[in-house]
Amino acid sequence: MAWPARRPSGRPVLVVLLMAGLALSSRGVNAIALSGVSAAGPERAAPAVTETAALQAEARRLLAQYRGNPPALRDSAGAALAAGRNDATVAVFLKLRWAGRLRAGLERYGAMLASADVQQLAFAAAGVQRYGAQLHNGLLLDGPSRLITVSIHDQRLIAYDGGRVVVDAPVTTGRPALPTDIGAMRVMRKDAPWTMQSPWPKGSPEWYPDTVVQMVVWFTRNGEGLHDASWQPASTLGPGSQYGPFASHGCIHVPLAAVKALFEWAPAGTPVVVYPGDGSPVASQAQQQSVDAMGNPIGGVRGA
């Protein structure tokens, strides 16, 4: 549903805020310095020899930890590579300038994980972990002060405040025919309660009857929002639910307690980044972006 054309059920809670735009810029050198990350990106000034020595030391520790079990070491490093790629995708969507250099480092060591030589495998695993950690820390410390992320693959929402997790909840996003848009968007408006009205005519396979939700946090102008879904059992939220019977029409179903927290915590302008989250290379995930440079969806209307 395109929210500007609909009326709320009951008196809406209007949030009157100046729309400062998507907060995508860095918060400065001082915050980054706390984690040893330079303003231009983590460890930019570190000599190559220092990095190599640190990786060799970590590789020795990993060899001791995974002694006799290279497959387990490779699996652990593969998980770190996937997580790093996901963080890099979010950083790229947010246009954080240092992400490209760190992504290159992550992929350089990730390419070495297939090595049959256990020494090289351990060194590669150390490199992947190092750059993955730098990407994650950089995202939290050099990204927006408040940030909502949604992984399509994991069907999981995490909201950060100054790098601290304030909401972590399973969700359900749009069904294949009406997928939730992917990219960097922002909180546009909030209403409570709200009557979701189908933008599709009765008789259409996507039509649904008027449905009241307790609160909704809109993040696009074409009808996508974070809202509760009393008709969906809590146990059905989470991975794979976008293909199930409770999949949305593009909105994101969130547990009531979580959407209440988001409603109170997230002002207009708070970035909402929806990303594939499947651990594939950033280029692959970025190809799925469905919003323009300003965060406006380029697809059609969505609804509850």
N, C-alpha and C positions, 0 to 999 in steps of 0.2 A: 504494500500500500504506500502511495506517495503521501507522506504525512501532512504537507501543507494544505491538502484539499479535504482533510477529514476533521471531524469535531470530536473532542474527548468526551468520554462518558463521565459525568461528574465535574467538579471544579478542578482544573488542571493545576499542578504545581509548576508555575512558570519560573524558569531560571533566566533572569535578565543579566546577561554578562556581555562585556565587550568581546567580540570575536577577534581574538588576537591572531588567528591563523594557526596553522599546524606548527607546533613548537618543535622544529627539527634542528635547531642550531645547537652548537656546543655550549656547555655551561662554564667553559673556561679552563685555564691552565691549572688553577689551584686544586680543583676537584680531581683532575687527572693525576696530578703529582702525588696524591695520597696513595695511589696504587702503583706508582712507578711508571706511569704511562705518560708519554709526552703529549703536548697539545696537538701535534701533527700525527699522532698515532703511537701506540705502545712501542717502547724500546727502539725508537727510530735512531737514537744516538748510540745504542749499544754496539760495540765493535763485534764483527763477525766471530772473532776468536773467542770472545767472552760467551757468546751464544753457543758456539760449538762445545766449549768446555762444560757449560751448564747442561747441555743436552746429553753429552757423554756421561756425566754424573747421573743424570736421571735414567739414562738407558741402563746403567749398571744396577740401579735400584730396581728397575722393572725386570731385568733378567733374574735377579734374586727373588723377586716376588712371584714371578711366573715360571720359575725353574721347572723344566720338563714339560711345560704345557704351552708351546708357541701358539696353538689355535686360540687359547683363552686370551693371550696377549693381543693377538690380531683382532679378536672380537671386541675387546675392550677399546682398542684404538679405533676400530671402525665406528663404534658408538660415539666416541669423542669427535671423530671426523664429521659424522652426521649432525651432531649438536652444533659444531662449529659452523658448518654450512648454513644451518637454520639461523643462527645468530647473525651470520654475515648477510643473509637475505634480508632480515629485519633492518640491519644497519644500512644496507643499500637502499631499501625502500625509504628510509628516513634521510637518505642523502648525506650520511656521515662520511666525510672525506677520506678518513684513514682506512676505511673498510677494505678498499682494493688492495692495499699493500699487505694487510694481514691475511686476506683471503688467498693471495698468491702464495704466501708462506705456508698456509694450511694445506693448500693443494700440492705444493712441492713435496712436503713430507707425506701427504696422503698417498701420492703416487708410488711411494716406496714401500707401502704396507704389504704389497704382494710378494716382496722378496722372500726367497726360501732361506736366506742366510739369517739366522736368529739374531746375530749382532746388529745387522742392518735393520731388521724388523724392530728391535728394541729402540734403536736410534730414531727410526721413523715415528714410532709410537710416542717417543718423548717430544719430538717436534710437533706432532699433531696436538698433543695435550697442551703444549706451551702456547701455540697459536690459537687453539680453541679457547683457552682460558683468557688470553689477551682480548680476543673478540668479545667474549661474554662480559668481562670487566669493562672494556671500553664502551660497550653498548649501554651498560648500566650507569657508568660515570660520565660519559661524554654524550649521552643521548638526552632526550627530553626529561625534565624533572619528574613528570608524571607520564606514564605510558601504559596502554592496554594492548596486549598482544593476544592473538587467537591463532592457534595452529589447526589447520584443516585436518591434517593427518592424525594428530593426537586428539582432536576435538576437545581442546583444552584452552581455557582463558587464564592468563596471568597478568595481573596489574602490578606495576612497580611505582613506588614513590621514593625518589632519591636513591634508587637502587635496591630498595627494600620491598619484598613481596607483601602486598596488602590484600590481594584476592587471588586465589588459586582454585579454579573450579572446572568440572567437566561441563561441556556444552553440547548443543546440537546445532549444526549450521544448515545451510540450504541443500535441498535435494538436488540430484544431478541436473534436472530440468531447469531449476532455478537456483543455481549455486550462489552462495554469499560472495560478494565481490572481494577481490584480492588486491592488496596494496596498502598504502598509507592513507588513511582517512582521518576524521576527527569527530569528536562529539559536537553535534550540531544543536541539539535541543533535548529537553527532558520533559516528560509528561507523566502524571499519575492522578487517577487511573486513566486508561485509554481504551477506546473501543476499536479493535482492528476490523476494518471493513474491506472486503475483497475487492481489488481493482479489476477482477475478472468477472464477467457476467455469469449469472446462474445458468448452469448447464455446461459451463466450461470445466474441463478436468481439473483446473486449478482453483475453482471457486470454493469459498468456504463461508459459513454463516458469520454474522457479526460476533466477535469474540472479545471479551473484556480481559485486559491484563492489568495487574496492579500498578506496574510502572514500566516505563520504556526509556532507554537512553538511545536516541537516534544518532547514527553516525554517517548517514548519507541522506540526500534529498529525494532519493527514489524509493524510499520505503524500508530501509534496512535499519534495524535497531537491536539493542540488547534488551531482552525482556523476559519476564517469568512466563512459564507455560504450565498452568495448573493441570491441564489435560494430559501432560506427559509424565509418566512415573519417573521418579528420580533415578531409578536403577537403569533406565534406558539411555541416559545421557552418556556421552563419552565416545571413545573410538568406534567408528563404524556406524554411529547413529545417524549420520547424514544420508545413509542408504536405507534406513529403517522406516517404519510406519509413522514415526513422529518427526521425520525430517521437516524442516521449515520451508517456507516459500522465499527464503533469502535472509530472513532475520536470524538472530542467534538466540536460541533458548538457553537461559541461564537459571540456575537454582535461585529461588526467591531470596534467600539470605544473601547470596552473592550480588544479585542485581540491586538489592537495597543498599549494600555497601558501596557499589559503584555509583548509584544515584546520588548518594550523599557526598561522595569523595571526588567525583570527576566533573570539573567545570567544563563549560563550553570551550572548545579548542583543544581539549585533551586528545593527543594522538591515539588512534585505534589502528593498529597494524594487523591485518589478516594476511597470513602467509601460508604456502603449501605445507611446509614443515615435514617433508618426507625425507630429508637428509640428502637430497640430490644436489649437484653443484648449483651454485647461485644462478648461473645463466639459465639453467633449466627452470628453476623456480620463478625467476624474474619474467620469463616468457608467459607465465600464467597471469601476470598482472592485468587487472581489468578496470583500472581507474586511470585518469589522466594525471598530469603533473601536479594538479591542484587537489587531487583526491576525489574528483568527481567521477562516478561510474560511467562507463561508456556503453553499458548494456541497457537492458530494458527495466521496466518497473518490477519491483519486488513487493512482498507482503509478509504477513505473519508466518 
